[in-house]
Amino acid sequence: MDTREFQSVLRTIESKIGIQCANYKADYLQRRIQSRMRMNEMDSYTEYNSLIISSAKEQEALRNALTINVTKFWRDQEVFDLIKSEVLPEIRRRKQKIRIWSAGCATGEEPYTLALMCHEAKVLYPDVQVTIFASDIDREALKKAETGIYHRKALENLSESRIRRHFDKQQDGSYQVKDHLRDLVKFSRHDLMSGRAVTQYLDVILCRNVTIYFTEKQKDELARVFAPALTEGGYYVMGKTEYMGRDVEQLYDPYNSIQKIYQKKKRGA
Ligand SMILES: C[S@@+](CC[C@H](N)C(=O)[O-])C[C@H]1O[C@@H](n2cnc3c(N)ncnc32)[C@H](O)[C@@H]1O
């Protein structure tokens, strides 16, 4: 590989697409970029660099390739079951306002699953206010998330009765999340590498299947950003294949190691 030419592509990605490449794993970036090059039948980084500089369409395609938005309603059933049966009721016993952040929410299935769960866990009654902050770096994914419209296939993990209760069928056969769930979710664009949280006083942060592409250093940095944004005893939920780095594990206590749920360490503990 011509390293200089590859570095030029990374610089173009930073300036034109706004993704900070230094914080992503190099082999991940290389695989994604090469896949786009193959699509364009190119084998030189220099040639591909010129294409991204000149083509807004290719910038868009590369952004999509780099920010893989794969997600699902109720992705990893066990972790959601645990949040519903243990985590939310525990928070509810001590608080009237519950604040949750779905960090790296892609097209919205995760925050809407949380909203649905809060309804079913009866967390909202009586007098409990739930806000779900949902953010992603990818504007296109957020646009879709905000509409709350999905194909039938995206709902395959949901029972018929859940679909009837929480979605409106559209004329074209797609399904839109009903307002009683949409009203709970606030979407915004946010870069997890910005060094700040989207908001503070959070009771739960879900950041799942996002840091798999980050360098170890950036992953640890994120755990350091999340800790002060959580309330005491607040929960940090990682993806199934993600893990807490050695340098930051003193900030959290494991709550359920299998489901990758951690709890912010209590002061003096
Ligand atoms: C595979 S999806 C995960 C969606 C959801 N959390 C889940 O587990 O189903 C990864 C998401 O992370 C987002 N992402 C990647 N880098 C990011 C960054 N620096 N800041 C915010 N979001 C980022 C991508 O745009 C993508 O939507």
PDBQT file of the ligand as one rigid body, heavy atoms in Angstrom, charges set to zero:
ROOT
HETATM    1  C1  LIG A 301     -23.925  -0.589  13.758  1.00  0.00    +0.000 C 
HETATM    2  S1  LIG A 301     -24.704   0.920  14.136  1.00  0.00    +0.000 S 
HETATM    3  C2  LIG A 301     -25.281   0.630  15.806  1.00  0.00    +0.000 C 
HETATM    4  C3  LIG A 301     -26.733   0.993  16.007  1.00  0.00    +0.000 C 
HETATM    5  C4  LIG A 301     -27.319   0.624  17.358  1.00  0.00    +0.000 C 
HETATM    6  N1  LIG A 301     -26.587   1.219  18.443  1.00  0.00    +0.000 N 
HETATM    7  C5  LIG A 301     -27.390  -0.879  17.539  1.00  0.00    +0.000 C 
HETATM    8  O1  LIG A 301     -26.607  -1.444  18.278  1.00  0.00    +0.000 OA
HETATM    9  O2  LIG A 301     -28.259  -1.504  16.904  1.00  0.00    +0.000 OA
HETATM   10  C6  LIG A 301     -23.285   1.990  14.398  1.00  0.00    +0.000 C 
HETATM   11  C7  LIG A 301     -23.631   3.466  14.355  1.00  0.00    +0.000 C 
HETATM   12  O3  LIG A 301     -22.535   4.215  14.918  1.00  0.00    +0.000 OA
HETATM   13  C8  LIG A 301     -22.483   5.445  14.255  1.00  0.00    +0.000 C 
HETATM   14  N2  LIG A 301     -21.165   6.079  14.458  1.00  0.00    +0.000 N 
HETATM   15  C9  LIG A 301     -19.958   5.699  13.976  1.00  0.00    +0.000 A 
HETATM   16  N3  LIG A 301     -19.009   6.574  14.375  1.00  0.00    +0.000 NA
HETATM   17  C10 LIG A 301     -19.641   7.518  15.120  1.00  0.00    +0.000 A 
HETATM   18  C11 LIG A 301     -19.200   8.678  15.816  1.00  0.00    +0.000 A 
HETATM   19  N4  LIG A 301     -17.924   9.060  15.798  1.00  0.00    +0.000 N 
HETATM   20  N5  LIG A 301     -20.133   9.411  16.488  1.00  0.00    +0.000 NA
HETATM   21  C12 LIG A 301     -21.439   9.046  16.505  1.00  0.00    +0.000 A 
HETATM   22  N6  LIG A 301     -21.922   7.959  15.865  1.00  0.00    +0.000 NA
HETATM   23  C13 LIG A 301     -21.020   7.206  15.183  1.00  0.00    +0.000 A 
HETATM   24  C14 LIG A 301     -22.712   5.064  12.795  1.00  0.00    +0.000 C 
HETATM   25  O4  LIG A 301     -23.131   6.173  12.023  1.00  0.00    +0.000 OA
HETATM   26  C15 LIG A 301     -23.795   3.989  12.936  1.00  0.00    +0.000 C 
HETATM   27  O5  LIG A 301     -25.089   4.529  12.774  1.00  0.00    +0.000 OA
ENDROOT
TORSDOF 0
